[in-house]
Amino acid sequence: MRPKLRNEAESKNRSQKTLSLQKVYIRYYWGKILIALNVT
């Protein structure tokens, strides 16, 4: 009905997706660091 409202919802959804992606990336990154620390 109102395009502005829909655009806001879409941008919110997109930001949430990138946030979850960042969380996964950070977790993966920390996992690599911990493994490296355990190896040495």
LINNOR-V21077 format. One line per field, one symbol per residue. ss: DSSP state (~ for helix, > for strand, _ for the rest). Layout:
ss=???
This chain:
ss=__~~~~~~~~~~~~~~~~~~~~~~~~~~~~~~~~~~~~~_
